[in-house]
Amino acid sequence: MLADSGRAAVHEIAQRLGMDPREAAMRLITLSGSGLPLLVGVECDPNGIRRALANAAAYGNYQGPPPSGAYAVHQSGPHHVSGPHPVAQYGPQSPQSHPFPAQQPPQNPFGPPQSAGWVRADQPQPKPLSRTGKIGSTLAADSLEGAHLSIQLVEVVDPADFLFTAAGYKLAEGERAVVVHTEITNASQVPYTSLPDMYLVLVTKTGETVTKAPVSLSSRPAHKLGVQPGETAGGHTVFVLPDTTELTQVRWSVRPEVDMNTLVWTVED
């Protein structure tokens, strides 16, 4: 999403991914620290910041909200920030009429002030999307173009040697075929333009991955390219692997490597 847009607010990324904004911020900081060309910034109300600092000077050292998370910073008055740590944002503060320190916000807020993303951590957060399930489960992910997808692992046929040979193919000695049936629904207004099973793989007990075979079965049609907004498309993916290989998972991704949109279904014996 960032590669396509070039810029996005932390709360928008968190909302798209169904994550807590604090977790999204920490993940972005980790990616930035790993060497990716990614800059994690903040936005504030300058007048509100100045008023808060003025109050701190008048009534004593300003104390920020309790630190939390992996990037907790102990605060003792106005401070300078170095590095890509997230900085809490505060809205305008009215002057206090009594000689007591200003009341502190209960939790860190996120998002630009006076915007729809001005969400406090003590308010209910969206429930994170499930990325794992079993055969028959429907899991959600976003495409690289921003399409909201629901992928159901309908069936795993193992072994599927009879389907493979019935289509006119031959298995070598010690090989077996596996057929995976998936259905994908595009629940957004953005077209999904990739092949739905491009990066669908099987995961073995030893952690190795098995990629799909370049064959299609007439009795089990393969996926077609792309899924239009509001459509549901199904297809079958064929795998050929050693007969003794034990499978543990079916894994779906939008890119070759595993990322936060990767979906995993457990295959039970």
DRENDO-1510 file (C-alpha; in Angstrom, 1 decimal, always signed):
<recs>
REC; n; res; u; v; w
REC; 1; MET; +0.0; +0.0; +0.0 .
REC; 2; LEU; +2.8; +2.4; +0.9 .
REC; 3; ALA; +4.7; +1.6; -2.3 .
REC; 4; ASP; +1.6; +2.4; -4.4 .
REC; 5; SER; +0.7; +5.7; -2.6 .
REC; 6; GLY; +4.1; +6.9; -1.4 .
REC; 7; ARG; +2.5; +8.4; +1.7 .
REC; 8; ALA; -0.1; +7.3; +4.3 .
REC; 9; ALA; -1.0; +8.0; +7.9 .
REC; 10; VAL; -0.4; +5.4; +10.5 .
REC; 11; HIS; -4.1; +5.3; +11.5 .
REC; 12; GLU; -5.1; +4.7; +7.9 .
REC; 13; ILE; -2.7; +1.8; +7.5 .
REC; 14; ALA; -3.9; +0.4; +10.8 .
REC; 15; GLN; -7.6; +0.7; +9.7 .
REC; 16; ARG; -6.9; -1.0; +6.4 .
REC; 17; LEU; -5.1; -3.9; +8.1 .
REC; 18; GLY; -7.5; -4.2; +11.1 .
REC; 19; MET; -4.7; -3.5; +13.5 .
REC; 20; ASP; -4.2; -1.4; +16.6 .
REC; 21; PRO; -2.6; +1.9; +15.5 .
REC; 22; ARG; +0.2; +1.3; +18.2 .
REC; 23; GLU; +1.1; -2.0; +16.7 .
REC; 24; ALA; +1.1; -0.6; +13.2 .
REC; 25; ALA; +3.4; +2.2; +14.3 .
REC; 26; MET; +5.8; -0.2; +15.9 .
REC; 27; ARG; +5.9; -2.4; +12.8 .
REC; 28; LEU; +6.6; +0.6; +10.6 .
REC; 29; ILE; +9.4; +1.7; +12.9 .
REC; 30; THR; +10.9; -1.8; +12.8 .
REC; 31; LEU; +10.8; -1.8; +9.0 .
REC; 32; SER; +12.4; +1.6; +8.9 .
REC; 33; GLY; +15.1; +0.5; +11.2 .
REC; 34; SER; +15.8; -2.6; +9.1 .
REC; 35; GLY; +17.1; -0.4; +6.3 .
REC; 36; LEU; +14.0; +0.0; +4.1 .
REC; 37; PRO; +13.6; +3.5; +2.5 .
REC; 38; LEU; +10.8; +4.3; +4.9 .
REC; 39; LEU; +10.4; +7.4; +7.0 .
REC; 40; VAL; +7.9; +7.3; +9.9 .
REC; 41; GLY; +6.8; +10.8; +10.9 .
REC; 42; VAL; +4.4; +12.6; +13.1 .
REC; 43; GLU; +1.9; +15.5; +12.7 .
REC; 44; CYS; +0.8; +17.9; +15.5 .
REC; 45; ASP; -1.1; +21.1; +16.3 .
REC; 46; PRO; +1.7; +23.6; +16.7 .
REC; 47; ASN; -0.4; +26.1; +18.7 .
REC; 48; GLY; -1.6; +23.3; +21.0 .
REC; 49; ILE; +2.0; +22.1; +21.6 .
REC; 50; ARG; +3.1; +25.7; +22.4 .
REC; 51; ARG; +0.3; +26.1; +24.9 .
REC; 52; ALA; +1.1; +22.8; +26.5 .
REC; 53; LEU; +4.7; +23.8; +26.9 .
REC; 54; ALA; +3.7; +27.2; +28.2 .
REC; 55; ASN; +1.5; +25.5; +30.9 .
REC; 56; ALA; +4.4; +23.2; +31.8 .
REC; 57; ALA; +6.7; +26.2; +32.3 .
REC; 58; ALA; +4.1; +28.0; +34.4 .
REC; 59; TYR; +3.0; +25.1; +36.6 .
REC; 60; GLY; +6.1; +22.8; +36.6 .
REC; 61; ASN; +7.6; +20.1; +34.4 .
REC; 62; TYR; +5.3; +18.7; +31.9 .
REC; 63; GLN; +4.7; +15.0; +32.3 .
REC; 64; GLY; +3.5; +13.0; +29.3 .
REC; 65; PRO; +1.2; +10.0; +29.4 .
REC; 66; PRO; +2.4; +6.7; +30.8 .
REC; 67; PRO; +4.9; +5.1; +28.4 .
REC; 68; SER; +3.8; +1.8; +26.8 .
REC; 69; GLY; +4.9; -0.6; +24.2 .
REC; 70; ALA; +8.3; -1.7; +23.0 .
REC; 71; TYR; +9.4; +2.0; +22.5 .
REC; 72; ALA; +8.5; +3.3; +25.9 .
REC; 73; VAL; +10.3; +6.6; +26.7 .
REC; 74; HIS; +10.6; +8.0; +30.2 .
REC; 75; GLN; +9.7; +11.7; +30.1 .
REC; 76; SER; +10.7; +14.4; +32.5 .
REC; 77; GLY; +9.8; +17.7; +31.0 .
REC; 78; PRO; +10.1; +18.9; +27.4 .
REC; 79; HIS; +12.5; +16.7; +25.5 .
REC; 80; HIS; +14.0; +16.3; +22.1 .
REC; 81; VAL; +13.3; +13.2; +20.0 .
REC; 82; SER; +16.0; +11.4; +18.1 .
REC; 83; GLY; +15.5; +8.4; +15.8 .
REC; 84; PRO; +12.2; +7.2; +14.4 .
REC; 85; HIS; +10.3; +6.8; +17.6 .
REC; 86; PRO; +6.6; +7.7; +17.4 .
REC; 87; VAL; +5.6; +10.9; +19.3 .
REC; 88; ALA; +2.2; +11.3; +21.0 .
REC; 89; GLN; +0.1; +14.1; +19.5 .
REC; 90; TYR; -2.1; +16.4; +21.6 .
REC; 91; GLY; -4.9; +18.8; +20.7 .
REC; 92; PRO; -5.3; +22.4; +21.9 .
REC; 93; GLN; -5.1; +22.9; +25.6 .
REC; 94; SER; -7.0; +25.7; +27.5 .
REC; 95; PRO; -5.0; +27.6; +30.2 .
REC; 96; GLN; -5.6; +26.5; +33.7 .
REC; 97; SER; -7.0; +29.0; +36.2 .
REC; 98; HIS; -5.6; +27.2; +39.3 .
REC; 99; PRO; -2.0; +26.6; +40.4 .
REC; 100; PHE; -2.0; +22.9; +39.7 .
REC; 101; PRO; -0.4; +20.8; +37.0 .
REC; 102; ALA; -2.5; +20.4; +33.9 .
REC; 103; GLN; -4.5; +17.2; +33.7 .
REC; 104; GLN; -2.9; +14.5; +31.5 .
REC; 105; PRO; -4.7; +12.7; +28.7 .
REC; 106; PRO; -5.6; +9.1; +29.7 .
REC; 107; GLN; -3.9; +7.4; +26.7 .
REC; 108; ASN; -2.0; +8.2; +23.6 .
REC; 109; PRO; -4.2; +9.6; +20.7 .
REC; 110; PHE; -3.4; +8.7; +17.1 .
REC; 111; GLY; -4.1; +10.5; +13.9 .
REC; 112; PRO; -4.2; +14.2; +12.9 .
REC; 113; PRO; -6.3; +16.4; +15.4 .
REC; 114; GLN; -9.9; +17.1; +14.5 .
REC; 115; SER; -9.9; +14.2; +11.9 .
REC; 116; ALA; -11.8; +11.0; +11.7 .
REC; 117; GLY; -8.6; +9.2; +12.7 .
REC; 118; TRP; -8.4; +11.0; +16.1 .
REC; 119; VAL; -8.8; +7.8; +18.0 .
REC; 120; ARG; -7.7; +7.2; +21.6 .
REC; 121; ALA; -6.3; +3.9; +22.8 .
REC; 122; ASP; -8.9; +3.6; +25.5 .
REC; 123; GLN; -11.7; +3.5; +22.9 .
REC; 124; PRO; -12.7; +0.2; +21.2 .
REC; 125; GLN; -10.4; -0.8; +18.4 .
REC; 126; PRO; -11.3; -2.7; +15.3 .
REC; 127; LYS; -10.9; -6.5; +15.8 .
REC; 128; PRO; -7.8; -7.7; +14.0 .
REC; 129; LEU; -8.5; -9.9; +10.9 .
REC; 130; SER; -7.8; -13.6; +11.3 .
REC; 131; ARG; -4.9; -14.8; +9.2 .
REC; 132; THR; -5.1; -18.5; +10.2 .
REC; 133; GLY; -7.7; -21.2; +9.9 .
REC; 134; LYS; -8.5; -24.7; +8.9 .
REC; 135; ILE; -9.9; -26.3; +5.8 .
REC; 136; GLY; -13.2; -24.7; +5.0 .
REC; 137; SER; -12.3; -21.4; +6.7 .
REC; 138; THR; -12.6; -18.0; +5.0 .
REC; 139; LEU; -9.7; -15.6; +5.7 .
REC; 140; ALA; -9.3; -11.9; +4.6 .
REC; 141; ALA; -6.4; -10.1; +3.0 .
REC; 142; ASP; -5.7; -7.0; +0.9 .
REC; 143; SER; -4.1; -7.1; -2.6 .
REC; 144; LEU; -1.2; -4.9; -3.7 .
REC; 145; GLU; -3.7; -2.7; -5.5 .
REC; 146; GLY; -5.8; -2.3; -2.3 .
REC; 147; ALA; -8.6; -4.8; -3.1 .
REC; 148; HIS; -10.2; -6.3; -0.1 .
REC; 149; LEU; -10.3; -10.1; -0.6 .
REC; 150; SER; -11.8; -13.0; +1.2 .
REC; 151; ILE; -10.2; -16.4; +0.4 .
REC; 152; GLN; -11.8; -19.7; +1.3 .
REC; 153; LEU; -9.9; -23.0; +1.3 .
REC; 154; VAL; -12.8; -25.2; +0.2 .
REC; 155; GLU; -11.1; -28.5; -0.2 .
REC; 156; VAL; -7.7; -30.3; -0.2 .
REC; 157; VAL; -7.7; -33.6; -2.2 .
REC; 158; ASP; -4.7; -35.6; -1.0 .
REC; 159; PRO; -3.8; -37.8; -2.7 .
REC; 160; ALA; -5.4; -36.8; -6.1 .
REC; 161; ASP; -3.5; -39.3; -8.3 .
REC; 162; PHE; -6.8; -40.5; -9.9 .
REC; 163; LEU; -7.7; -36.9; -11.0 .
REC; 164; PHE; -4.1; -36.4; -12.3 .
REC; 165; THR; -4.0; -39.5; -14.3 .
REC; 166; ALA; -7.6; -39.1; -15.6 .
REC; 167; ALA; -6.5; -35.8; -17.2 .
REC; 168; GLY; -3.8; -37.7; -19.2 .
REC; 169; TYR; -0.8; -36.9; -17.0 .
REC; 170; LYS; +1.6; -39.5; -15.6 .
REC; 171; LEU; +3.3; -39.4; -12.2 .
REC; 172; ALA; +6.9; -40.6; -11.7 .
REC; 173; GLU; +7.7; -43.4; -9.4 .
REC; 174; GLY; +7.4; -42.2; -5.7 .
REC; 175; GLU; +5.3; -39.1; -6.6 .
REC; 176; ARG; +1.8; -38.1; -5.7 .
REC; 177; ALA; -0.6; -35.4; -6.7 .
REC; 178; VAL; -2.5; -33.0; -4.5 .
REC; 179; VAL; -5.4; -30.7; -5.6 .
REC; 180; VAL; -6.4; -27.6; -3.7 .
REC; 181; HIS; -9.7; -25.9; -4.3 .
REC; 182; THR; -9.9; -22.2; -3.3 .
REC; 183; GLU; -12.5; -19.4; -3.8 .
REC; 184; ILE; -11.7; -15.7; -3.8 .
REC; 185; THR; -14.2; -12.9; -3.3 .
REC; 186; ASN; -13.4; -9.3; -4.1 .
REC; 187; ALA; -15.4; -7.2; -1.6 .
REC; 188; SER; -14.1; -3.8; -2.7 .
REC; 189; GLN; -14.4; -1.4; -5.7 .
REC; 190; VAL; -10.8; -2.1; -6.7 .
REC; 191; PRO; -10.2; -4.8; -9.3 .
REC; 192; TYR; -7.9; -7.7; -8.3 .
REC; 193; THR; -5.7; -8.2; -11.4 .
REC; 194; SER; -3.4; -11.1; -10.4 .
REC; 195; LEU; -3.8; -14.8; -10.7 .
REC; 196; PRO; -5.5; -15.9; -7.5 .
REC; 197; ASP; -3.2; -18.8; -6.8 .
REC; 198; MET; +0.0; -17.2; -8.1 .
REC; 199; TYR; +1.7; -17.7; -4.7 .
REC; 200; LEU; -0.4; -20.5; -3.2 .
REC; 201; VAL; +2.0; -23.1; -1.8 .
REC; 202; LEU; +1.9; -26.2; +0.4 .
REC; 203; VAL; +4.1; -26.3; +3.5 .
REC; 204; THR; +5.6; -29.6; +4.6 .
REC; 205; LYS; +6.3; -30.9; +8.1 .
REC; 206; THR; +10.0; -29.9; +7.7 .
REC; 207; GLY; +9.1; -26.3; +6.8 .
REC; 208; GLU; +9.8; -26.6; +3.0 .
REC; 209; THR; +7.3; -25.2; +0.5 .
REC; 210; VAL; +5.9; -26.9; -2.6 .
REC; 211; THR; +4.9; -24.6; -5.5 .
REC; 212; LYS; +2.1; -25.4; -7.9 .
REC; 213; ALA; +2.6; -27.6; -11.0 .
REC; 214; PRO; +2.1; -26.1; -14.4 .
REC; 215; VAL; -0.8; -28.3; -15.3 .
REC; 216; SER; -4.6; -28.0; -15.3 .
REC; 217; LEU; -7.3; -30.6; -14.9 .
REC; 218; SER; -10.4; -30.6; -17.1 .
REC; 219; SER; -12.5; -32.0; -14.2 .
REC; 220; ARG; -11.1; -29.4; -11.8 .
REC; 221; PRO; -10.8; -26.1; -13.7 .
REC; 222; ALA; -7.9; -23.8; -12.8 .
REC; 223; HIS; -8.1; -20.2; -11.6 .
REC; 224; LYS; -8.5; -17.5; -14.3 .
REC; 225; LEU; -6.7; -14.2; -14.1 .
REC; 226; GLY; -8.2; -11.5; -12.0 .
REC; 227; VAL; -11.4; -11.0; -9.9 .
REC; 228; GLN; -13.6; -8.0; -10.6 .
REC; 229; PRO; -15.3; -5.9; -7.8 .
REC; 230; GLY; -18.1; -7.8; -6.1 .
REC; 231; GLU; -17.3; -11.1; -7.9 .
REC; 232; THR; -16.4; -14.5; -6.5 .
REC; 233; ALA; -14.2; -16.8; -8.5 .
REC; 234; GLY; -13.1; -20.4; -7.8 .
REC; 235; GLY; -10.3; -22.6; -9.1 .
REC; 236; HIS; -8.2; -25.6; -8.5 .
REC; 237; THR; -4.4; -25.7; -8.0 .
REC; 238; VAL; -2.4; -28.9; -8.7 .
REC; 239; PHE; +0.8; -29.9; -6.8 .
REC; 240; VAL; +3.1; -32.8; -7.4 .
REC; 241; LEU; +5.4; -33.9; -4.6 .
REC; 242; PRO; +7.2; -36.9; -3.2 .
REC; 243; ASP; +4.8; -39.6; -2.0 .
REC; 244; THR; +6.3; -39.6; +1.5 .
REC; 245; THR; +6.0; -35.9; +2.1 .
REC; 246; GLU; +3.8; -34.9; +5.1 .
REC; 247; LEU; +1.8; -31.7; +4.6 .
REC; 248; THR; +0.9; -29.4; +7.5 .
REC; 249; GLN; -0.3; -26.1; +5.9 .
REC; 250; VAL; -1.7; -24.4; +2.8 .
REC; 251; ARG; -0.4; -20.8; +2.5 .
REC; 252; TRP; -1.6; -17.9; +0.4 .
REC; 253; SER; +0.2; -14.7; -0.2 .
REC; 254; VAL; +0.0; -11.6; -2.5 .
REC; 255; ARG; +3.7; -11.6; -3.1 .
REC; 256; PRO; +6.5; -14.3; -3.2 .
REC; 257; GLU; +7.6; -13.7; +0.4 .
REC; 258; VAL; +5.6; -14.0; +3.6 .
REC; 259; ASP; +4.1; -10.7; +4.9 .
REC; 260; MET; +1.3; -9.4; +7.1 .
REC; 261; ASN; -1.3; -10.3; +4.4 .
REC; 262; THR; -0.2; -14.0; +4.3 .
REC; 263; LEU; -2.9; -16.5; +5.1 .
REC; 264; VAL; -2.3; -19.9; +6.5 .
REC; 265; TRP; -4.7; -22.9; +6.8 .
REC; 266; THR; -3.7; -25.9; +8.9 .
REC; 267; VAL; -4.0; -29.3; +7.3 .
REC; 268; GLU; -5.0; -32.0; +9.8 .
REC; 269; ASP; -4.2; -35.7; +9.3 .
</recs>
